């Protein structure tokens, strides 16, 4: 959900008045100065355990185990001055520093089988084209009967007499063929172009004006609720921040300058698993061994009623060995199977080996960016410069000579790119097997050189 600008301004104003009235009510009985310091402030929890069962839901059970949690600030130094209704404050601090170790959340829930629901959704999407076509044909048959006082003997009669056109959607989709067997039924069968050429035909009963339920649909719609075992686990979380903030407050405005020397947020060992009915073959899982966000030498300032202006800073985001494991039942879905084969994946595991994103903001007008994306089937790297316009509103970013390198690894990806070139009658610029693109212009509407 996006937070609109006026929501941000509302929260900003609320924060401003809260801070202003809090500080002035404490220290502003008369003009003067206040100095204070705290060496260390910390909240600490160890070996937490909770278990709960929702009311009137006997099959549901939740538990949480947490080995350690620390949340604190250190080396806090503050100077506060109040004079002629203007309050200024300079605050230096390290924090919030967060340490979390071994968080495990388990849930046992009886709920609909979302794997089956996804299979039904995909089945209905595959059948939408032939069913829409049959509806058009059935309507044409009704009109033909009114005009000729008889039913058409075959589909050609409708085509020749221009009651339907096989050149317009959805009838121009040749992965399905259609046969009239009136007054009993209209049949749609998959052709060799279909993603499932051997699947059952779709039958429209002419007498009941309804579709007959196929064995596959019947088996899916009759699947009962599933007993799910969910587990979410984090091995370790750490956050360190060192900052220096200068704040100037008036009754009707709040401005601040923030200098952050260093900050790091790191999560290790994130995992999520979902198992229906204790069937390990249908297990879904997500694993993220490492996620890191680092910032250095950040400088920003804020003027009343505006979005903060960033003056400099180095920002790094890193992900390593992110993996998604699909349940076996979903892997067998034809669209997913085709996608995995294109990427050269012969199991049901999607792996992102490296994701690195770095922005080096040189000043409030310009910066450098670098991006790396590596999987077993493709490598992508992006490097270049950008310009930045900050006027107290949403920043406008413009790219300058950004180079994108795409190196397809799997045979399926290479084949797909070749087919795109053939279909669009143009070739990518290449250095060896690597595609090289140059991008300029606004981030909202970038221009690719030569395309």
Secondary structure, 3 states (H helix, E strand, C coil): CCCCHHHHHHHHHHHHHHHHHHHHHHHCCCCEEEEEEEEEEEEEEEEEEEEECCCCCCCCEEEEEEEEEEEEEEEEEEEEEEECCEEEEEEEEEEEEEEEEEEEEEEEEEECCHHHHHHHHHHHHHHHHHHHHHHHHHHHHHHHHHHHCCCCCCHHHHHHCCCCCCCCCCCCCCCEEEEEECCCEEEEEECCCCCCCCCCCEEEECCCCEECCCHHHHHHHCCCCEEEEEEEEEEEEEEEEEEEEEEEEECCEEEEEEEEEEEEEEEEEEEEEEEECCCHHHCEEEEEEEEEEEEEEEEEEECCCCCCEEEEEEEEEEEEEEEEECCHHHHCCHHHHHHHHHCCCCCCEEEEEEEEEEEEECCCCEEEEEEEEEECCEEEEEEEEEEEECCCCCCEEEEEEEEEEEEECCHHHHHHHHHHHHHHCCCCCEECCEEEEEEEEECCCCEECCC
